[in-house]
Amino acid sequence: MTKDEILEIVEREKINFFRMQFIDVNGFQKNVAIPRSQLEKALDGGIMFDGSSIDGFARINESDMFLKPDFNTFVVLPWRNKDGIAAARLICDVHLPDGSPYEGCPRVALKRSLAAAKEMGFTMNIGTEAEFFLFERDEDGNSSTVTNDTAGYFSLDPEDLGNDCRREIIETLEAMGFEIEASHHEVAEGQHEINFKYSDALTACDNTVTFKWVVKAVARKYGLHATFMPKPIFGINGSGMHTNQSLFNLDGTNAFEDTSDSQGLSEVAYQYIAGIIKNARGFAAVTNPLVNSYKRLVPGYEAPVYIAWSASNRSSLVRIPASRGLGTRVEVRNPDPTCNPYLAVAMMLNSGLDGIKNKLTPPASVDVNIFAMTPDEKEVAGIPSLPGTLAEALDELEASPIARETLGNHIFEKYIEGKRKEWDNYRTAITSWELENYLNLY
């Protein structure tokens, strides 16, 4: 989309307000709201903000930053039309006053990894599947963990009471240009999934943060709270964000496909899988960034704990879906929807490229239910596990041979610093479980 095309839409749709959005290190959307009078200045990259006020961004003495919008992310917001006056948004990269991209911008970090892939002759496509819960709010509007339905996997009405909300989420997304492929109730009560078509990696990450924003906005209209928290309720399945990924050659052919192979996979695909397997423990702190993330990654709830791959086994970290041709892809199953998608995709991409650069060979495919294997059987098979806590995952991230290069010095250091603080706050907190189990006993 061009500047002139945006201005034409603005006039036709009577758009008077604009959200200039950007992403912080933790993956949260931030925005500067501007009126119509400032739009042309904004489109030219002239909107400035104080970076020192954004967690993980700049120090106070180097705080001036500019928003450079990506014109292709311009979209009218369907739920923001009031009295015929509309609003729109643009997703921006963060730049420094000298015009250079800011190293602490997650979108910039992903672009750097995509440029490295292009130098090797590849582009990347991504499809994310972010699960979420719909919970009721109390009379004061506070969120709860009470689900608004008793439905299960692929249930039909009337048990699936979130269906109306989910339908409006889909209609809103379609109005914003999403191509919705399917939606359904997930395994746990109150849990849902909406699948939209894959796209190039940068657009897919933009779509993922937009998707989460729309889900939360529409849920609020229904008096519900939508959460992407990985494990909000003990004893039931948590929410993941399975991430389908493929590399394409610059001529548009799928670099993962080889019809002469028994699995239909190319040497590049096997090397990519090997890179994911090699670096999985090192990128877990980015794909699974919360203390709570590791309460989802436990055996027994369909979450992938074990670092293995298979063409059919859903207990493994990496699965190869059955589709071939342009649909030949690798599904990495451990990410959860609280991750910063730009950083998570950058880490997974560079992990796969590490396998290609070094011509790695993946371990043998594991085609049995790993959850049913004994510890000795897993040890003999050489199947390691993902980190068990955020602290362990951060140790692995710090030791990763590719993490600093992928994230850049600024994000690498700020991310670990912030997450160490988060872990320490959790580690020293007194929980209700401790009080219930120890207070009266001792």
N, C-alpha and C positions, 0 to 999 in steps of 0.2 A: 504494500500500500504506500502511496506517496503522500506528501504534505498536502498537495492540492486536492487529492481524493478525500482526505480527512476533513479538510475545510468545507468541501462540498456536502459531505454527510452531516456535518455540524449545522450547516444552514438548513438543510432539508428536514432534519429531525428536531430542530429547535433545541440543541444541546447547549445548556448554559453553565454547566458545572463539570469539572474534570478531576479525576483522581490520578495523580502521577505516582504510581506505585513502584516500590523497590523492595528487595528482600534482604533481611539482616542475616547474620552468620548462623543463627539458630533456625532459619527458614520461615520466620514470621514476616508477613506482609506489612510494610509500612507505606504511608502515603502522604503526599502534600496535596491538599485540595486547592484548586484555583478556579476563578471565574472565567467566563468567555473572553474577557478583555486581555487576559494573560496567555491565551492559548498559543498565539503565534510565537511569542517569546519562549514558551515551553517547548514547542516543536523544534525550535532552534537550539535547544539545550541550555537555555538561559535561566532555568529555575534552580535556585541555590537553597541548600539547607545546612543545618548545623550537624555535622557528622559526630561530634563529641557526645551528642545526646542519644545516640543509637548504640545499644549494647554491642560491644565487640568491634566497633568502628574506630574512629580516629581519636587521638589525644586532643586535649583542649587547645593546644597551640597550633594545631593543623586541621581545624575543624571544618573549614569551608569546602563544600562539595557541591557538585552540579549533577542534575538528572538529565541523562541523554535518553530520550524515549525511543523505543523500538516501534516504528510505525505499524508493523505487522501485528502488534498486540492491541491495536485500537479496537474497542468494542463498546457498544451502547449497553448500559446496564438496565435490563428489563424491569427490575423491581424498583427503580429509582425515578420513574416518571410521575411527576406531580403537577396537576393542573396544566398538562400539555408541555411542561418543561422537563427535558430529559437530562441525564448525566451519562458520562462515559469514563473509560479508564484507558491508561497507557502504562505498560510495564517498562521500566527504565533501567539502564545500566548507570552505575555511579562513576563519575569522572572527577578528576582533580582539577584545580583552577587552571593548570597548564594544558588541559585538554586530554591528558593521558588517562586510560582506564585505571580505576582504583583497585589495588590488589586485594582489598578486603571485601570486594563485591562478589558474592557467590556466583552470579551470572557470568561475570568476567572469568572466574576460575573454570567454569564449565566450558566457556568458549576457548580457553587456552588448551584444554584437553581435546576438544573437538578439532582444533587446528593441528594438534600433534597427530591425531588419527588421520586427518586428511593428507598430511605429509607422507603417511604410510600407505596412502591410496584408499582410505575408507571414509565413509560417512556412517552415522549411527542412527538407527530407529529405536524408539522406546514406546512401550505401552505399559502404563501403570494400572493396578487394580487395588484401589484404596478402599478398605472396608471401614465401616463406621457404625456406631450405635446411636439410636434415638431414644433419649430418656425424657421422662416427664419432668416438668417444673412444679415447684410447690406454689402455694397461693401467693407467696411473696416474689415469685419469679426466679427463685434460686434453683439451680440444677440439682437433680437427684441421680440415683442409679436405679430408679424404678423404670422398667421398660414399659412401653405403651402397647405391647402385643405379647402373645404367647406362641407365636409362629416358630417354625423351624426351617430347615434348608429347603428352598424352593417352594415354600408353602403358598397356598392360594388364599384369597379372602374366604371367610371373614377373620381368620386368625391374624392375618398380616395387616394390622391396623395402621401401620406406617405407610401403607400403599399410596394414600392420597398425597402425603407429603413427598414421597419418593417420585410420584408422577409429576408434581409441580417442579421438583428439582430437575427432572429430565426436560420438561418443557422450557424451563429457564435456560438450561445449558444449550439446548437446541437453538433457542433464540440468539444465543451468543456465538453460534457457529460450531458447536460440538457435534460430532457425528456419534450418536449413542448406538452401541451395538446390542446391549442387553442390560437388564437389571433384575435383581432377585433378592429375596430374603436370604440371609446367610444362616449358618448353623445355630448360632446362639439367639435367644429371645432378644428382640429389639435390634438385631444386627442386620446391616444391609450392604449391598454392593451394586454399583453402577459402573458398567464398563463402557469406555469410549474408545474410538479408533486410535491406533498408534499414529505417531508422527515422528518427525525428526527430533533428536534428543532435546534441543533447546525449547522447541515448541511444546514438547511433551511435559517438560518441567513447568513451563508457564501454565499449561493446561491443568497440571496437578495442583498448583497453588490456587488457581482460579476455581477449580472444582471444590476444594475444601471451603473456600470463601462462600460459594453459592450454597453448598449444603448447609452451612451454619446459618446463613441469612434466611433461607426458606424455612428451615426447621423452626426458627424463632417465630415466624408468622403463624405456625401451627401450635405455638405454646410449648414447643419441644426444645430440648438441648441436644445438639448433635456433637458427638465427641469422636475424635480419632485416636484417643488414648489407647495404647496397645492392649492393656489388660485392666479394664475398669472394674470387673467383678471376678472374685475368686471362684474357681471351680467350673468355669465355662470357657469356651474358646475366646481368644483375644482377636484383635484386628491386625491384619498384616497389610502389606502393599507389595504383592508379587510384582516383580518388574521384568517384563518381557523385553529382550534386547537382541538386536541383530546388527551386524556390520554389512554394509553394501559397498561394492566396488564403485569407483567413480563413473563407470559406464551404466550404473543402475541395476546391475545384477547382484543377487544375494551372495555375499562372500562365504556364507555358512553352508551353502547347498552343494552337494556332490552326489548326483544320481547313481554313480558307480559304487558308492560306499553302502555297506549293509545297513547302516543307520540313516543314510541319506545326508551325512554330514561331511563337510570338507575338512582338510587338514587345518585350515584357519580356525574352523569352529572348535575342533578338538584342542588346539593350542589356546584358544580363548577360554574354554572351559578349564583347562589346566591353570591358567592365570587366575581365574576366579577362585578355584580351589586353593591355590597357593596363598592368596592374599586375603581370604575370607576373614580370618581372625583379625587381620590388620585393618579392615574397613568396617568391622562391626560397630565400632563406636560412632560411626557416621551414619550407617544405615539403620542403626538401632540406638538412638541417642539418649534415651532416658533411663533413669533407675528402673522405671516401670517396664521398659522394653524387655528386660531380662526375666520378668515374671510371666511374659508370654512365651519366651523361648525356653520352655521346659517340655519334657516328653509327655505324651498323652493327650495333647490338645491340637494335633495336626500342625503345630508350628515346627519348622525345620530347625532342628538342633544340631544335626550331624552333617559334617562337611564331606559330602559325597555327591555323586551325580548319577542320573539314570534317565532313560527315555520314558519311563512310566511311573517311577516310584515317587509318590508324594511325601514320603518320609525323608527324602534327601534334600539337601540345600539347593541343588541345581537340577531342574527337570527340563527335558527336551519335549515340548508339545508335539503332537502327532502331525500337525500341518507341515507340508513341505512346499517347495517352490519359493515364491516370494515370502511365504509365511514361515520358512525355516528360521527358528530362533531359539534362544536360550532363556529360560525362566529362572531368575534368581528369587528365592522364596522367603529369605529372611528379613528383608527390609520391612519397616512398619511405617505407617503414614504420618508419624510425627517427625520423620527425618526431613532435613533440608534436601529437596530432590535434586537441586543443582549440584550440591556437594556429593550426595550419594551416587548420582549417575557418573560424575567425574571420577570418583574412586573406583566404581565398578568398571568403567571404560578403561582406565589406566591399568587396572588389574588384568583385564583381558588382553590389552596390548602388551603387557609385560610377558604374558604367555606366548604371544605371537613373536615378539622381538627375540625371545630366548628359545623359541622352538620347543616349548615344554610339551611333555606328553602327560595327559591326565591319568589318574589311577583307573583301575578297571571299574566299569559301571557296576553299581550295586542295585540289583533288581529284586531284593527281598525287603520285607518290612524291617527297617533298622530299629524301630521302636521295640520289636520283639526279640532283638538280639541281646545276648548277655554282654556284660562288660568285656569278658575275655574274648568273645567272638568279635566284638568291635575292634579290640586291640589287635587280634590276629589279622583282621581284614584291613587294618591301617586306617580306621575311620576316626578322625579327631572330632571334637565338639567345638561349637562356638564358645566364646567367653561366657562365663556364668553370671557375671555382674558388670556393671558399668565401669567399675574400677579396673577390673581385669581387661576389659575392652580398651580402655584408655592406655594401659600399659602396652598393649599390642599395637595401638595406633602410633604411639611414640616410637616403637621399635620398627615400624613398617618401613621398608626400603623405598616405598613410592609415595608415602603420605605427604611429606613436606613438599615434594616437587609438585604433586597434584593440587594440593590446597593452596600453595604459596606460603611464604613465611608468616605473613600476618594472620591469615585465617588459621593455619596450623597452630600457632601459639595461642591466639585468642580463644579458639575453640577448646583446646585442652585446658587452658586456664579456667574458663567458665564451667566446663564439665567437671573438673576436679572440685571446684567449689560446690557444685550441685551435689556431687557424691558425698562430700564432707558434711554438708548440711543434713543429708539423709542419714549418714552414718552416726551422727551425734544426736539425732532427734529421738525423742521418747515416743514410741508408737502406742496405739490403743491395744495392739496385740500384747505388748510387754506388760501393760497395766493389767489387762485381763488375766494374764497367765502368772504374773509374779507378785503383784501388789499384796494380795491377801495370803498367798502361799508362804511368802518369806517375811 
